[in-house]
Every structure is written in structure tokens, then in C-alpha cells.
């Protein structure tokens, strides 16, 4: 067999306290291909990639790059060997220019030893031009969208002459239009001989852009096959090790009284005249493009940001919500979009993270009833099948899907009547995703009112009883479950000037 | 699956000693230090009243450090505690002078002792509240707000006392610093009470959970319904209150209220908290660790004195130990 492998990882094992993350894993990547690395969260994808870029050292196993045995002792070595990784959570220096970010730490110098800004800017312009990116190299990074930031990171990887680029869920936070651009970029990179390892939870992408697929499960290598030999069902089955009959287990729930009525909600320059009713037992989807103001509506209702105008009625009574504390007291809950920034408290335990919003229930007179808290948390852990060695484990040690379940538990413990959930399954694996969908559906079945923001069209279409669409801070469409289609929603989401 | 679980269990067993050592590294360091100092001083370090003296000497620093720990857990800092010590000391002592003192501040005034003590605590709490209010409502960085208070409170102490020590205190007041109950010095008893109270505050009250939550992730804490401003005001008030108590203990021990008291003790308090494992990145810190941190400083001071190490060299040793503590802490957090 004369297959030309750019990378061979053989017999890789790695353990952490309490977990065997990788167990004798083999992973080969052919030169000039896009190789999708799949698996549920916690399957070992991230660990394997961190070994490849020198963040972790394997306990056993060997790495061969372009036919040569290599030791990758740190990230600098990985870069020198031509391996770059574009992380899921990007970390640019926001105040510095695009060019400065790309050449950070290896700025071109002039004869006096000072940074040669002119050359740096010109080189960056050439680099971005090659990738068909229209970004001014002098702009500060903070001016760019998430997608643009992503593409600048890719440009940076290319500028290191990388022959192997790892992309960790590059499309999890960018709109569809830009996804196409990214995919075109990946295809042209492949044609120029660069191999790409592509980590994603989106199955469509796998079939669209990858040549080979490797699936990991529970730290073990399950299979490596050409993408053409797989179908959706088969891939999901391989990943979770069981058949997933329903990705969106929507139960029929009887829709009842109006639980919350929002009238003319306005925050100048952000959201304009938002009016809708939310009923018990209903899942109301809130769709729209990035930056349409969906998250801002939730934040305004929850008392995080002040309102310029508008009223909120809960169970028919007009209420003023001045802080999240008020909102929780009225039976509202808000599962935020950004798990790391506004969700988890990394250095605190699973228990402390879970109980933090419901402490008033467990502390009459301010004194904590620790045993009751433990009991309630333990019950949540069981009910949501949260994988953690104990409630005392630090939450940052858990996989993304399990962190999300802890955060869902945090809100369930407040016994809410109205749940607002913002991108509830972003960046978590198919298995956990289905579990969270089932849970949302069950909650609606119990008569809770649910307002769900999502950028994933299948999620919106699969879960919602009714869909609201926002564009540039306004409501631009409303569809019943029967009438909602991808085309109609997209049309409303891009209806900028149509409504005025 | 079974395999996975089995290997996980093996790992835990194998790592238990390491885990234990990491958790109790600080205790091991203290015990090691005591053994070394005992050996170097030919047993004198352990002898007689020496150990109890060490605890008495660090009791004020430890009390300040407990307040500092609570503040640092929320990623804050309180630079004003040393100056609050002085302000509380001069105010309390001015109300607790013996009637036959030569330079009575309030001639003819004779108040029950608890009024003086109450005034000292109140002054401390008020200064702390001001810190918290500035930080929470005007969004001033804690470093800056408490730096301002550090300067202003020292000035107030000097103005109030006219720059002179307030001496000849009533024996009841001096009891706080010099007395003993059942042979145990009062400052140590106060330290134990403060430690128990602070531990309960942090571990058994809603307020305590909010302190950790705020340090873990302020934005997430706010979304979770925590009144962040109230918690901040609370912790700085608590720190000020403990500084007020500390000021009275120091004044009572030396028998006079000097406006120069407590100079530099904010740094000792920070040192004790940090050696004790409190993390500047927030969310991590315990009362227990901080007390051990204070004891390590105390043991070093006394031990090095017994060994006739010059005070200049002692400073270098302490500096090295602070940095070492941080390095160990950093590794501990990374390894976890």
C-alpha cells in the first residue's frame, strides 16, 4: 500500500486523575485530505489533539510526522513541525491590530531592531488577499466578527507554513453564510497540499467537506473510514454506540394559559418594540442571525440590562424586574449562551455550581442546610445522568456536555415556571444534545413555559411549537410549527428593510 | 465500560497519597519547618512558652488575614487594614483611658469598657463599609479604593490623636491584649472565635457561598441572582470590622493607642492568606489555610530570632518563602 500519511499516531494512551482519557488510540491522516475527527464530548478528541500540539505528553505511544518519528514536547515544537491548531475558544489580543495578532511574537524587524510595521501590514494584506478575506490589517481584532476572527486564525496558521491544521469546531459560533466561506477556504487549503483535522458536532459538515472520518468513543478508536462509505444514521450509531431513533424527541404537550406577556420591550439601539406571549407547555423558538438581538431580549427580560420602554406581565400581573434576583423570585430562569463567560464557576465544585441560584430555598435565615443541598444535587445528578466522579469535583474538569447539564440543573433547582434557554446545545455532542432536547420537551410537558434561542435550524424546527424570528433588533416573523420552514425563517431573518 | 471504570479506580488509589500531599502541603510545610527549627535551636524552639508565644504574636496578623482571605476570594484586595488598625486603636483607647492618666482626651468622662470596644469595632466597620461602597457603587478597582482609605484612615488617626500615643489605659481594656483566661492569652481566644465565626460564615451561610461564587465568576454570579454589590460591601465591611478588632488588641497589648500602629500589616495579612493557599484568581481560599499561613510566618520570625539571624536577612527569607508558596500553589492548581 502506497498510502501517503502525513501523520500517524500509534498506541496513544493518556490518563488523568480518575479518568483514562485515551486508551491505545491509533489515528492516521493522509496527506492533502480533510479528516473529520468525531465522537461525543469526553470521547477523547480534545486530549488527542492536545497531545498532537504538545500541550499534553502521552503516557505511551508514538507520533510519526511525514515519515519521521517526532517528540512534541511543547506547542512551539508543534508549530516548528508545521502543526497548528485553531481552538474552539479563540484568544486574540482584542486591542491589537489584525497584523500584530498574526505576527505576534515573531514580528518582522527593521535594521534598527524595531518592529517593521509597514512590512507586517503588507505581508498580512497579501496573506488575507490569498484567502479572499476583505479585512483591513490595521483594524483592531475586537472589530471583527467571530467568523472573521476565526479566519484570521486560519490565516495565522497558514503564515506558519503549517502542513497540518487542526480545527476544533470552527463553525460552532458563526452564521451559515460565513460557514460556506470557511468551507471554500478549507477546500482550497487541501488543494494546496495541507492536511486538515476537523473536529465538529455538525454531521452535515462531515459529509460535505471531509475525505475520511475517524470516530473515537470512551477514549478508544472505533473506526476510520472514507466519508463516502458512511451515512448519517450509521455515523451517529458509531459515535454513541447505540441507535438514536429521535434527535428531537418532541412530546406533545397541551398548551395552556399565558405565562408571560411581553409588551413593547425596547432598549434603544439594541432591541425595538418586542411584543409576544409565552404560554404554559409551549416551546417558543426565537430564531435569527447572529447579532439580531435575541440574547439581548432574554437579558432585558431577566433584569440583566435596563429597559428604555416596555412592560412584562407574569401570570397576568405587571411586574418590574430590576435584577436577576427579582426574575428568579418570579419563577424565571435563564440558561445563558456563553457557558464559560456567564455560566460556570470553574474553580468551584459541581455542587456549588449547581446550587448557586437556588440557595434562598436552602437557607432559611441565611444558614445553609448542607444536607438538603447535597440531597437535591445528588438527585439532579442522577436524573440528568451527569458524569462526574463526585459532586465535589471541580466543574472545569467535566466535559462540555456535562457542564451544560450541571447548568440546567442549576436552574431546575430554582423550580422555575418560565425557562429561557439560549443556545442550549451549542458545542455539545449528539448524545448529550438529544438528552437535553428530551429534557426540554419533558419540562414543557410538565406545563413549564419555554423560550428557546437557537442558531441551529434543525433545533428550532424540531423543538418549537411556534417560532419567532428577529432581525436587527425587531420581530420580523412568527410561524406556527406547521408553517415553519427553513426558507421562511431565513427570509424573515434577513428581512432588514422590509419591516419599517 | 467496565474496563474504563476499573482503570479509573486504580488511578485514584495510586494517586491518593499525592492528592493528600497536595491538599495538606501547607500543613506538611509548617510541621517540617517546626522540626527543622527545633533541631537547629537544640529544642529551644519547642521549649517553654515559645509555641504559645508564636500564636500570640501572630494572632492579630491572623485576624487581619482572615478578613483579607474573604476579600481575596472575591478577587479583591484590602490595603487599608493597617491604617484601620491605627484608627480603631486611637478611637477605642481615647474612650478607655484610666481616670488618673495625665493626658486625658476626655477629662471627666468615664465610660463602660464595652463602649470603647464598640466604638473601635464601629470605626473599623464604617471604614470597611466605605471601601465596599466605593468599589461596588462607583466601580473603583479595589486596589485603588483601599489605597485611598489606607492613606486617609492613617491621616484621620493622626488628626484624632494629634500625632501622639494615647496612653495609660484602663486595666479592663488592657485585658484584651495582655490578659489570659484559664492560662490562654485573650488574643488567642479572640483569634479562635474569629476563625470559627469566619469559617461558619464561609461554609455555612448563603453569604459565604455567594463570596465563593463571586470569586469563581462574577458575571455568572450576577446571572444566578446574587446581589453582587451587597456581597462586595459585606466583605469589605467584614475586613474592616476585623481590622478594628485587631487594632484594639495591639493597642491593649502595648497599653497605648499609637496612630502609627499597624503600618505594613496589610502586607503581612496578604502574605499569610497567600501562603495559606488563597488564590488571587478568586474562588479559592480557606480560613484554616490562612491561619496555617500566619503560623508559618510566626514560626519563621521566632525561629530566625532564636537562631540570631539578622532582621535584614529575615526579610530576604520571608520574601523567598512568599514566592515559593505561590509557585507551589500554581503547580497544585495546574495538577488538579
Interface residues (C-beta under 8 A of the other chain):
Chain A: X15 X17 X18 X19 X20 X23 X218 X219 X302 X304 X323 X324 X325 X327 X328 X329 X334 X336 X341 X342 X343 X344 X345 X346 X347 X348 X352 X353 X355 X356 X357 X359 X360 X363 X366 X367 X368 X370 X389 X394 X397 X410 X414
Chain B: X1 X3 X4 X7 X8 X11 X12 X15 X19 X203 X204 X205 X206 X207 X208 X209 X210 X212 X213 X215 X216 X217 X219 X220 X221 X222 X223 X224 X225 X226 X227 X279 X281 X282 X283 X284 X333 X336
